[in-house]
Amino acid sequence: MTTRCLFAGKGRIAAGLRKGLSTLRVVLTVVGLLLLVQATAVAYGLSGRILDGESGDPIADANVWVEGQKVGTSTTAEGIWTLTGLKEGTYTIHAGHVAYYPEALQMQVPPIVDEELVIRLQPRVHPTEGVVLRMDRLEESTATTPYTNIDRAELQQRYYGQDLPVALEGVPSLTTYTDAGNALGYSYLTMRGVDFKRIGVYLNGVMLNDPEDFYVYWVDLADFGANVEDVQVQRGVAAVPYGLPSVGGTINVQTQSFSEEPEVTAEYGIGSYNTRRWSAHLASGPVENKYYFDARFSRITSDGYRDKAWADYFSYYLSGVRRGERTTTRIVLFGGPISNHMAYAGATREQLAQNRTYNPLAYYGEFNDETDNYYQPHYQLHHTWRINDSTTLKNTLYHIRGEGHFNVYYPSWWGYTWDFWDLPQLTTDDADLYPSAWYRYDSDGNLVTNEEGEYFVDFTDAVAKQAVHNHQYGWQPRISVALGRHNLTVGGQVMWHRSQRFGDMIWAEALPAGTSPNHRWYDYQGRKLNVNLFARDIWQATDRLSFTGAVQLASIRYEVLKDRRFGAEFDQTYLFATPHTGFSYQLSDPIRLWGGYSYVQREPRLKDHYWAETGYPRIGFEDPVNFEAPLIQPETLHDFEIGTDWRSEMHFLRVNGYWMEMTDEIVDIGEYDVTGQPVIENAERTRRYGVEFGGRYLLPSDFYLEGNINLASNRFVDYTSTTSVVDEATGWGVPVTVDNADNPIIKAPERLANLAAGWNTERAAVRLSMHHVGEQYLDNTYNFDGLQANIESSTLAQDRRIDAYTRFDLALHLDLVGETKATAWIASPGLPEMKLSLFVRNLLDEEYFINGLADAWGVYVIPAAKRHYMAQLHVTL
C-alpha cells in the first residue's frame, strides 16, 4: 500500500527581495556618512616587524590588530606589518599567531621614537593550536582554496547563545536555518548549495559528523559558541586530509585556549519567546607554572517561535592542560543533556496565514510529547611533542558517546499497516469500534470480512519511542617535518563506531490481542570502521611561489548485525583515494594569486544500506537478498578553484571562482522520512559553478564596512527522477517520470549576499548587518517539460519555491564598568567589569520562510521568526 508523509523538514523563505531593497537606503546612508568622515579625518600610521623569539626568524601571516577597534593586518613573508588610519592617542597593539604566545604592548600615535618596532613572539606547543592548526587550517601565504577566519573577538560580537551555525551567518556562500524558526533548536547550514550532511565539521581536529548519517547535531552542543577560540570556514573540498571527505566545505572549530590569568565570569541573558541564558566560566590561570584548568557551565531555555517549539539545554565544558618543556597534554570534556519539542514539520501557506507560528507536531490530538531527549558527551585527549625545532609529533585520542530517544506520533492516515509494526492482523466483530477509515474495504466500498465474519482493521493511531545508543572511538597520529623548503605532514586515522537502534510502540489506539507493552518492532546494531593514511607537502619553491600536494587513502567498512526482526547481517567496504594539488603565488606585496584542484569520493549513509525503522529493510537494493549491491552509489566530485587576494593596511578584497562537477551526487528529493531526515537518491550529473566576492574596508574614526556576494549556478545536468501526482479519484499518488535536466538543485540558492557596517571603540561597538538569500526550490522537479501527466489540477501546479528574502540584524555592545575611562563608561577599579549586549534579529520585522518540502499532496513551509531580541549582562570578577 502506498504511504505518505507530511513531514516538511525545515521551512520556507518569503519576506521578499523587493521589500528588502527599500531598506538598503539605511545602509547607503551609513556608507555616505562614513565616507564623509573619512574625507575629513587626520590619520597616522604604525609599522614594525614580528620575529620568532627563539630563532629570530621573521613570522609570516601573524595577525596584528588594535584593541577595541576594527583595525588590523597580517605580516608579510618578511614579518613586516603596517597599520594606518589611526587618530592621535595611546593604543594597545596585539600580535598573535596560532603557533606562538600572543603579545600586547601600548604605543603612542604618532610614535615618539622614529625607529622600527620589533615584536618577538615566543613559540608555544599547544595540542590544538600549534602543528594541528597549521595542518588542519589554511594559511594566507600558501592557501589554495578560499576560506574565512573568525576569531574570538569577532565571534563574541555575533554570539548570544544561539546555535553555532547561526552565529556564522555572514560567511560567504553559507546559509542557515532552524526548525523552531528562531536561532535555537535543530539548526542546519548549507554551503554553495551543498546540504549539511556533506559539510565536514571538526572540533579541535576531531570530526563531529555522525559516522553513520553524517549529521552534525548542533542541538547537542548547546551554548558551545561561548567555548570557541576561533573558527575557520573553508569552501570547496576540505584541506583537512582525514575524516569525512567534504563536498561543500569544511568548518574547523578551535576551543578556548587556556587563560594566563585567573578569571571568573558570569553571564545572564533574557530575550524574546521567554528565552533565558545562564553561563559561568572559571579559569585557574597557571598552577605551578605548567597546569591550567578551565570550566564553563551553561543553561538555555526557550519557548521557541513556533508553537510548542520549546528547548531546555544544559551544557558543560571542562579543559585541563599540562605544559612541559617540549610537550603539551590537554584533556577536553564537554556535553550536556538536552530536551526539546520537535518542530521539523512544515505547514501549508493557508495554515500559516491563519496562525504564523503553527507547528503540526504540537496538535496531534491528545499526544503532545513529540520530543527529543539526548546526551552526547565528548572526551578528547591531545598530546603534542616537539621532538626538535623542525619535527613535531601529535596524537589525539577521543571518544564520543551518544544516548537518547525521540517520541514520534504515527497518525493512521500515514497508511502504516500491521506489517510495519511487525504485528499480526487485527480483526474485530464490531464495525463501529474504530474510526471508519481504519477498516478495510473492497473495490465497491464494502467492508471486508474473514471467514469468521470479522472485520479487518488495517490502521491505528500510535506513538513510538525511537532510540539510539552510539559509541565512537578514534586515534589520530600525525607528524609534521620541516625539510628545507618543504613542510611535510604525514599521518592517519583509525575511527571505529558502533550503534544500537531500536523502536518501541509505547501507545496505540488499537492493538492485536496479546501485544506486549512497549512492543519493540525493530532492533539492530551498526558498525563502521574508517582507516586512512594521508600525506601533505607544502613546497616553498621560491620566496613568492608555493605548491601544495596532498592525498588521502581511506578504507571504509559498514556492518549491520543482530537484527532481531529480519535477521539481516552484511558488510559493505569502500576504498577511496582523494588527491589535492594547488599553488599560491605572491604577485606583489598586496596581491596574491592561487588555485587548486581536488577529487573526492564519498560513501552513502548506513541508512542508505539498511533501514529497518521503516519496515522495508531492503529499500535501495536491486536484489532483495544482495545487501552488498546498494542502489545508492558513492558520489564523485571534481572541484576546481582559482582566485586572487588584494590586501593593504586598510583594505582586503578576495575574488574567486569555482567549478564543481559531480557524478552520482546524493541529492534530497524533497521528502522526509518519519524521523524528519531527508529521503535521497543519486543524480547522474550535477554542476555547480560561481563567483565569490568578499572584502573589508577599514575607515578612520573606528568605522568599517565588510561584505560578500555569491553569484552561482547550481543545476542538474543529467537526472531523471520519479515523483507522484495525486489521483483525485483515489487520493493516492500516481508515479510519473520527470526529466530534471537544467533544473535548479533543491534548496541551493543561486544568489547570496551579506553586508555589514559597524563602529568599534574600546567602550562600545555597533554592527548593522544585512543577509540576502535568493529563491530556493523545495523539490527537484521545477521544469515539467516532457512530463506526461495533467499537472494543472495537481499539487505540482502549486508554488514549489520559497521566495528570496533580505533580513537586517543589529548588535550593540557597551563596556559599562572597567578599570579606566578609556576602556569603560564607568571607571571603577574596585568593582567587577561589566558589559551589556543587545542583539536584535530581523530588525525590520520581515515575514519570510526558511525551509520546506513539496510532495504529491501539497507544499509545506516553515516560517522564520519575526523581530526578536536577546539582551545579556556579562560580569568579570
N, C-alpha and C positions, 0 to 999 in steps of 0.2 A: 504494500500500500504506500502511496506517495505521502511523504510527511512534509511539513512546512515549519519554518522557524522565523519568528518576527524579531529575533534579537538584532538590534540595529548596530551594536558595537559602540560607536562613539558620537557622532553629531553632524551638524550641517552649518555651513558658513554663509551668513546672509549680509547683514549691515549694508554692504554695497560700496563700491569704489566711488560712485557718484557723490554720495553724502560725504565720504572721507575727503575728497578733493577740495570741497569747500572749506574744510578746516585747515588745509595746507597754508592758508593765509596766515595762520598763527605762527607757523614755523618760518615762513618767509619774512614776516615782520621781525622775528627774533634775529634771523640772519642779517637783515638790514641794519639793525641796531648794533650787532656785533661788529660788522664791517666798519660802521661809523666810529665805534670805539677804537678799532684798530688803527684807523687813519689818524687819530689824534693822540695816541698814547706814545710815551717815551719809553723805549725798551733797551735793556742791557743784555749782555751775554756772559756765560761762564764756559770754560773749557778745561780739559785735563786729560789724564791718561790713567788707565786701570791696569795694574800689574799683578802677577802671581806673587804672593807674599813670601814664598819659599824660593822659587826659581828666578823670579824677576822677569819672566816672560810676559808679554802683553796678553790680555784676556779679550778675546773677541766675543761679540754677542752678549756682553754684560749689559744689564739694564741700569740706567741712571735716571732718577726722577726727583722731583721736588715735592717734599711732604705737603700734603693738603692741597695740591694743585694738579691739574691735568697737564703737566709739563714733563716730558721725559724723552729719552732717546736710547739708542744702543751703541755700543762701541764698535769701531771698525776692526779690521784684522790686526791693526797695529795698536789696538786698545784705546784709541782716541775717541773722546766724546765732546759734544758741544751742545749747550743749552742756550737758547735765545728767547727774547720776548719777556724778560723779567723786569719788574719795576725795581726801583731802588729800595733796599731793605736788607734784612737778615733772613736767610733761608736755611732749612735743614735739607741737605743733599744726601740721598740714599744711593748706594751702589750695591748691586747684587747679581749673583749668577748661581744656577742650580748646583754647581759643584764647589761653591765657596761660601764661607760665612759672610753675611751681609755687613756692610759698614755704613755709618751715618756720621756726618760732620756738619757743623754750621759754617756758612760762608756769607760774607758781606758782598752785596751788589750795589755799585760796581766794586770789583776786587780792590783791596787796599794795596796788595803787593803784586807787582806785574811779573809773575813767574809761573811756570807750568805747575798745575795742581796734580799731584800723583797720589792715587788711592791704591793701597795694597790690600788685596783680599787673601785671607788665609784659606787653604784648601780644607774641605770637610768631606768625610766619608759617611754619609747617611744612607741607610738601606734603601730609601726610596727617592733620594734626591741627587745622588752622585751619578755613578755609572748607569743606574737604571733609567734615569731621566734622559741621559744622553742617548741611550739605546731606544727607549720607548718613544721618545719625542723628537720632533724635528727642530733643528736649529736654523736660524735665518741664513747663515752663510752657506749651508750645504743642503737645504730643503729642496726636494724635487717634486713635491705636491703642495697644494695650498693648505693653510692652517690658520687658526686663530687662537691666541693665548688670552686667558682671563685670569689675572692674578687675584689674590685675596682681597685687596683693597677695592678693586672694581667689582668683584662678585658681591661683596658686602653692601655695595651701593644698590645692588639689584635685589638682594635676598631679604625676605621677611618671613621665612618658614615654609614657603611654597615648595612643591616637589622640584628637584634639581633640574629636570628638563625645562621647566617653565622659567627658571632663573637664567637659562642660557638663551632665551629669546633675544634676538638681535644678532646672533651669529649668522654669517652668510649662508644662504640656501637651507636654513633649518626652520622647521615649523613644529609646533607642539599643540597638544590638546589634552583635555581631561574629561573623563566620563561625567563627573559631577558638575561640569560647566564652569567651575572656578579653578583655582590653581592647586587644589588638594584632591586626593583620591587617586584612582588609577590614571596615570599620566603616560603619554606616549610622545614620540618625536619621529619626524621624517627628515631625511637629508637628500637633497637633489631628487626628491620624489621617490626615494627608496624607503620602504617601511622599516619600522623599529626593529623587526626580527633580524634584519641584515645589517645593522649598525653595531659594530663592536664597542663594548664599554669595558674599560679596565680601571680598577681601583688599586693604586699602589702596585700596578703591574699585574694584578690578578684579574682574570676575566670574570665579569659579572653576569654575562649572558647565560641563562639556564642551558646546560648542555643538551637537553632533550627537546625543548621547544624554542630556544634562542631568545626568549623574552628577557628583558631586564625589568624586574618587578620593583620599580621605584617606590611603590607604596610601602615596601618592606624596609626602605631606607629613610624613614621619617626624619625630618629636620636635619638631613645629612649635609646640607649646604653649609651649616654652621661649623662643620668639621673640615671643610675643604681649604687647602692652602692655595691651589691653583688648578686650572683646567686647560688642557689643550684639545681643541676640536680639529681633527684632520678630515678633509673632504676627499672623496675618492677612496681608492684602495688603501688599506691601513699601512702605515710604516712599521707597525708592530709585527715582527716576524714570527709570532707564535700565537696560539689560541685560535679563536674563531676567525676564519677569513672574512673580513667585512667587505661589503659591496658599496654601500653609500657613503661610509665614513667611519671614523673611529673617535671615541671620546676617552681621553686619558685624564683620570681624576687623581690628584695627589692630596692626601690628607695633611692636616696641620703638622708643621714642624714643631719640635719642642720649643718651649719658651726659655730664654736665658734669664728671665726674672720671674719670681713667684707672682702669681696673679689669681684673683678670684673675681669672677664676673657673673652677673645675673641679668636676665632679660625677661621682660613681660610684654606681651603684645595682645591687643584687642582689635577685632575687626568685624566686618560685615558677616552676616549669616551666623552670628553667635560664635565666631571664631576666636579661640584663645590659644596663646602660646606661652609656655613657661620653659626657661632654659637656664642652667647653671653650669659654669665652667671653672675648673680648678687646675692650675699649673704649678708644679712644685719648684720650677727653676732648677739649677744644678744642685745635686746632692752628692757630696764628696767629689765634686767636680767631674763626675762621669755618669751619674744616673739622672734621668729626667722622667717625670710622670705627668700625664695629662688625663683629665676625666671630664666628661660632659654628660649631663642628664637632661632630657627634654620631654615635654608632653605637649601634644597639639590636639585640640578638639574643635569640631566644626559641625554645624548643621548642614553645610553644603548649599549650593544654589538650587539644585533640582530637588524635588520632593523626596524627603527621607534619604538624601544622599549624604548622610552624616559620616563622620570619621572620628576615631578615637585612637591616637597613636602615642606610644611610649617608646623612647629610644635612649640608648646609652652608647658612649664612645670612650674607650679606655686605651691608653698607649703608655708603654714603658720603653725607655732607651738606655742601653749601656754603651758608652763611647770609650773606646780604647785608643792606644797609640796608632794602630793601623787597622783596627776592626771596629765595626759598629753592629750591635744587635738590637733589633727593635721588635716588640710584640704589639700587635694592634688587635683589639677586640671590639666589635660593635654589633648592634642589632636592636631588638626590642619587639614586643608583641604588638600587633596592630589588629584593629577591627573596624570594618566599615560596611555600610549598606550599599549593595551593588546598584549601579546606575548605567550599565552598559547598553540598556535597551533604548532605542530611539522612539520617537512618536511622530505621527503624521503632522503635516503643517496645519491641518484643520484642528487637531487636538491642541497644538501649541498656541493657536490663535485664541482659544478659549482659556488656556492656562499655560503660560510660557514655561513654567517650571515642572510641567507634567513629566513624571517618571513612571512608565508602565509597571516597573518592578515593585512599586510601592502600593499597587492597587489590585493585587491578585486575590480577591475575596478576603477570607479571614487570614490567609497566610501573609505575614508581614515581617518575615525574618530571612529575606534573601541577602544574607550577609557573608562576608569573607573574614575569616579568622586565621591569622598566620603568624609564625615566629621564625625568623631566619637569622640566627646568629652566625657571625663570621669570625674566624680565628686565623690570624696571619703571623708568621714568623719570618723576618727578613734578617739576613746576615751578610755583611759585606766585608771583604778582606782585601785591603790594598797591599798586594804582595810586594810591589815596588812602584816606582814613580810611573811606570808605563803599563802595569798589569794589575787588573782588579778582578777579583772573583766574587760573584754574587750568587747566593742561594735563597730561594723563597719556598717555604712550605706553608700550605694553607688547608683549611677545612671549612666548608660551607654546609651548614645543616639547615634543613627546612621542614617544618611540620605545621600542618594546618588543614582546614577544610572550608568549603563554602556550601551554603544551602541553596538549592535550586528548586523552584516551583515548576512542575510539568503539568500545564493545563491539558485537559482531554483533547482540545481542538488541535493540538500539535500532531495528533494522529499516532502516537506510540501505542502499540498493541502489547499483549502479554509476552510475546516473544522478546520484545525489547527488554522487559523486566526479568526475563528468564523465569517466568511463572506459567503454570498451566492455564488453560482457557477457563474463564468464569462463565457460568450459566446460572440462570435463575428462573423460577416459575412465575415471577411477578413482573409483568411488563411495565409497571408504574413505579418500581422501586428506585430506579435511577433516571437521570435525565434521558429523554428520548434519543438524543444524538449519540449516546453511548452504545446503543443496541445495534445489532447487525441487521441489514435489510437486503432483500433481493432486488433484482433489476426493476421490478414492478413497484417497489416501495413497501413491500410487506415484510414484517418481522420474520427472521429465520429461526427455526427451532431444530433441536436434535431429535433423536428417536424417542426420547422420553418426553418430548413436548416442552422442553426448557428453552428459554430464550438465550441467545449468545450476547454477552456483554463484552465488547471489544476494547472499551476505553475507560479511563478514570482520571480524575484529578489526583496528583500525587506530589509529594515533597521528597527530595533526595538530599542526602548528605554525601558529598563527594570529597574525598580526602587524598592527600599525597604526603609521603614521607621521603625526603631527599637527603642524600649524603654525597658530597663532592670532595675529593681529596686531590691535591696537586703538589708537584715538585717541579721547580723551575730553576735549573742551574744555568749559569752563563758566565763567560769570561770575556773581558774586553782588554785588548792589547794595542798599544800604540807602537807601530813599527815604521819609523821614519815618517814618510808622508801618508802612511796608511793607518787607519783606525779600524781594527778588525774586531768584530763581536761574533762569538760562536756560542751556541747553547742549545737547549732543548726543553721539552716539557713532557711530563707524564701526568695525565689527568684521568682519574677514574671516578665514575659517577654511578650510583645505584639509586633506584627509586622503587617505591611501592605505591600503587594507585588502586583505590577501591571505592565503591559506591554502595551506600545503604539506602534503601527506601525506608524513610522514617515515619511516613504517614501516607495514607491513600483513602479516598472516599469509598472505594470498592476494592475488595481483595478476594481472591480464591480461598476457599476453605483450607485451613492448615498452614497458611503463610506465617512464617516465623516473624517475631518482632524484629525490626531493623533488618529486614531481608537484604542480604548482600547479593547484588546482581552481577558485579564484576570485581575481580581482584587479580592483579598480575604484577610482576616485577620487571623493571627495565634495567639495563646495564649499558654503559658506554665507556669505552677506553680510547683515549686520544694520546698517541705518542708521536712527537715530532722533533725534528732536528732542523736547525736553521743556522745560517751564516750571513753576515753582512759586512761589507767593506766600504769605507768612505776613503777614497783616494784623492788627496790634495795634489793634483797633477802640477799646478802652478800656484802662485800666490792668489790668483783670481779664479782659477778653474778647478772644480772638483767633480768627481764621478762617484755615483753610488751604485752598488750592485748587491742584491740580496736574493736568497732563495730559501724556501721552507719545504721540507719533505714531511708529509703527515700520513699516518695510518690511523683510520677511524673505524671503530667497530661498535655496532649496535647489537644488543641481545634482548630478547624477551623470553621469560621463563616463569614457571609456577603460575600459569594461567588456570585458575580453578574452574572457569566456565567452558572454555573452548579447548583447553589443553595445548595451546599454541606454544611451541618452543622453536626459535630460529635465531640466526645471527646474520648480519649483513656488514661487509667490510668495504671501505673505500680507501683508495690510495691516491693522494694528490701531490702535485708539485706546483708551488706558487713562486714564480720569479718576479723580480722587480729590477729595473735599471733606470738611471736618470743622471742629469747633470745640473750643475749650478755654475754660472759664470758672472763674475762681478765686472760688468762692462765699464763702470766708472764708480767713483766713491758713492754716489747716490743711487745708481741704477744696477739692478741685478736681473739676469735672465735665467730661467730654469725650465726644466721639462722632465717628464718621466713616463714610463710605460710599465703596466703591471698586468699579469694574467692570473686569474683567480678561478678556482672551482670550489663549490660549496655544496655540502650534502643536504638532503631533506631532513626534516624533523623525525623523531621517533614516531610521532603521531601519524606521519605520512606512511609509515610502515605497518603500524598496528594501532587500532582504535577501538578497543573493547568497550569503551564507555557508550558507544552508540548502539551496540548490539549488532554491528556489522564489522566484525574484526578483520575481514579480508578486503575491505574497501581500499582501492588503489592498487590492486594486484590483477594482472592479466589472467593468471591461473589461480583459481581459488585455493589450490594446495601449495603452490610455489611461493612461499613468503620471500624468497630471495630474488624476486623479479618485480620490484615495485614499479608502478606506473609513474610515480613522481621521480624524475631523474635529477641528478645534480645539475646545478646551473653553472654556466661558464661566462666569464666576463673578460673582455679586453678593454683596459682603461688607459686612455692617452691624455696626458696633462701637459700644458705649456702656459707660461706666464712671465710676467715681469713685475718687479717691485721698484718703487721710487721712494727713497727716504731722505728727508732732510731734518734739520733740527726741529722744525715746527710742523712738518707735514709727513704724511705717509699715504701712498697710493699703491694698490695692487690690482692688476688686471690679468685675468687668466681665463683660458678656455679649456674645455674638456669634451671628450668623445667617449662614451661608454657603450660598447657594442656587446649585447648579451645573447646567448643561446640557451634555450630551455629555462628562461627566467621563471622562478617560482613566484607567481603573482596571486594576489587575492582575487576572488571572483565577485566580491561584494556582499556575500552572505556570511553568517556566523553560525557556529555550532551551539549546542546547548550550554556550553560553558563560556560563551562570549568570545571564542577565538575564531579568527578568520578561516574560512574554507579556501583551499588553494588548489592550483593546478599549474602545469608548465605551459608557458607561451613559447612558441618555436623561436621567434626572434623579436627582440626589442632594441630600441636605440634611444639613448639619452645624450643630448649634447647641449652645450650652452656656454654663456659668457658670464663671469662673475666680476663685479667691480666692487672694490672696497677701499675706504680711505678715512683719514683722520686729519683734522685741521685745527691746530692749536693757535688760539688768539691771545693777544695781550689782555690784561685785566682779568685773568683767570677764566676766560671763556673757552669753549671748544665746540667743534662740530665733528660728527662722525656718521658714517652710514655705509650701506652696501646695497647692491642690486643683483639679482639673478634673472637673466633672460634665457629661457631654455625651451627645448622641445623634448617631451617625454612621450614617445609613441610606440605602438606596436608596428612591427614590420611584417611579420607573418604569424598570425594567430587566429585559429578558428575555434570557437567555443560553443557550448550548448547552454541555452538559457530556457526559461519557461514563460509561456503566455497562458494566462488563466482561461480555461474553457468556461464560458459563462453558464453553460447548461449544467455542468457537473461541479463547478467551483474548484476543480483540480488544475494543476499546472500541466500544460502540454509542452514537451520539449521541442525546441526549434534550434536550428543551427545558424550561427552568426559569424560572418567574416569581419574580424576586428582590425584588419589592416588599416593603418594610419589613424586608428582611434587613440585618444589620449589614454594613458595608463591610469588606472584607478587611483584617486587621491594623490595625484602628482601634479601640483600646481606648476604652471609654466612661467609665472611672474611673481617674484618675491622682492620686497624692498624693506629696508629698515633705515631710519634716520633718527639721530639724537642730537639735541643741543643742550649744553649744560654750563654750569658755573661752579667752580670749585675754589674754596679757600680753606684755611686751616680751621675755621669756625663754622662753616656752613657749606652745603652742596645742594644744588638743584639740578635735576635732569628731566627733560621732557623728551619722550621717545615716541616714534611712530612705527607701526608694524603693518605692512600691507601683504596680504596673501591673495593670490589670484584664484579664479574659479577652479573648482575641483569636481570630478565626476565620481559618482557613487557606485558605478559598475563599469565594465569594460565594453559595453555594447552601445556606445553613443551613436555610431554610424550604422543605420539599419538598411543600407543599400544591399539588395540581394536577399534580404530576409523574407522567406516565403511564409508570411503569416499576416493576418489582418491586425496591425498594431494600433489602429485608430481607436478601437474600443477596449484596448488592454492597458495595463499599467505601464507598459513600455512607452506609451504616449505621454506619460507624466514627466514633469521636470525632474530628471535624474541627476541634477547638478546641485552643488551648493555654491552660492554666489561669492564673488570676491568681497573682501572686507578690508577696511582700514581702521585700526584701533590706536588710540593715544593713551599713554601711561605717564604718570608723574611720580617722581621720587624727591623727597625733601629730607635733608639731614641737618641737624643742629647739634653742635657741641655746647651743651648748656653750662656745665661746671668743669673746670680744669685747673691746671697749675698756674697758667698765666692768661692775661687778657688776649695775648696773641693767638692762643690756641682754644679759647672758650669764651663765651659771652660773659660768664661769671668767673672771676679768678678767686679760687679759694683752695690753697694747698692743703688745708686740713680736712677737706671734705672729699668723698669719693667722686671720681669722674662720672659725669652723667651725660648721656647722649639721647636725643629724641629723633625718631624717624617716622615719616609718614609716607605711605605708598598708596597711590590711587590708580586702580586698573580700570581700563575702559573709561577714561576721563570724560568723554563726550556722550556717554550713556547710549552707545550704539547697540542695535539689536542685530545679531548675526548668528549663523550656525557654524559649528566647528567639525562635525563629522556625521556619518550616517551610513545607510545601506539602501539598496533598491533591489527588491526581489519581484517575483511574479505577482505578488498580492499588493504591493504598494511601495511607497518611498517613506523612509523613516529617518528623522534627523535629530540631532542633539543641539540644544541652544547653548550659546556662551552666556556667562553671567553678565548682567548689566553693570553699571558703575558700582564698584565696591572698593573698600579701603582696608588698610591694616596700619595701625599705629603701634609703635614699640618704644619702650624705655630701656636703655642699656646702662647698667651701673657697674663700674670697675672699682674694686676696693684697693 
